[in-house]
């Protein structure tokens, strides 16, 4: 761990903090979690930031949410009877149903992973 340095600002010594971040950008769910933590859980946000675990946490949330979405969508489609036959016969209805299923899956993911 790096030694903590300070800079003089007027009469005060302020810690010279830097954030080391991975090169890989965050996805949709990682950015949503980041915004949620910043706005609604500022103490947890600060702890993660100061510990250096914020970016790995956000990356893990993003990857987990994407995996859950990829897993849930086919299951929901199968349970709802949304098939490739329907896609071939009535593509507009199929798209509407898939959008509804995606919204349902996303709502579950948001409640389970992002807003906790």
N, C-alpha and C positions, 0 to 999 in steps of 0.2 A: 504494500500500500504506500502511496506517495505521502511524503511529509506535508502537513498542512502549512501553507504560507499565508501571510497577511499583507494587506496593502493599507497605507495610511490615507484616510479620507478625512480631512479636517483634523479633529481631535480624536477620531476613532480609528481603530484597527478593524478592518473588514476582512473576513476569510476570502481568500482568492480561490473560489470554487470553479471547477470546469466540469462539464458533462461529457463523458466519453460515450459515444454512441456508435453502434454498428453501422456498416454501410448499407445494409439491406433496409429499404423503406418499410414502414408499417403498412399493413393492409387496412381494409375498411373497419374490421372489428377491433383491431389494435388501436386505431385512431379514436374510435368510439369509446373504448375503455379509458384511454388517456383523457379525453374530454370529461368523462364522467368523474374520474378520480380528481381531476383539477377543480371541478365545479362543486362536487357533492361530498368528496372525501379528502379534503385538503391535508389532513394530518397523515393519512396513509400515503397520499401523493408525495408529501415531503419526506417521509421515512424511506420510501422506495427510491426517491431521487437521491437522497444523501447516502444511502447504502450502496448505490450503484446498481440496484436490481430493477429499476424501473423499466428500462428497455427490454431486458430478458423477460420480465413479467408480461409486458405488452405483446411481445413477439409470441410468447406461449399462448396467451389468450387468443390472438389472431389465428394461430395455427389450429388450436383446438376448436374454435368456432367454425372454421372452414371445413375441418374434418367432420364435425357434427352435422353441418349443412349437407355435405356430400352423402352422409349416411342417412339422414332423416328424409330427404326429398324423395328418393326412390321408394322408401317404405310408405310414406304418406300417399304417394301416387298409386302404389299397389292397393292400399286399403281403400282409396277413393274410387278405384276403377278407372283411373286415367291410364290408358294403354296406347301403344303404338298404332293400334287399329283406329282408335278415336282420333289420333293425330292425323292419320291418312284420310279419314272420312270427313272430319270437321276440324280443321286446323285452328280456326278462330276460337271455338269452344275449348279446345285443348290448351291453347295459350292462356285463356282466361282462368281455367282450372289450375294450371301450373303456377300462374302468378299468385293465386289464392293460397296454394300449398306452400309456395316459397315464403309468403308473408306469414303464414302460420309457423313454419319452421324458424323463421327469423325471430318471431316474437318469443318463442321458447328459448332460443339461444340468447337473446338479449336479457331475459329474466334469469337464466341460469348462470351466464358467464359475465356479461358486461355490467349489469346493474346490481351487483351484489357487494 
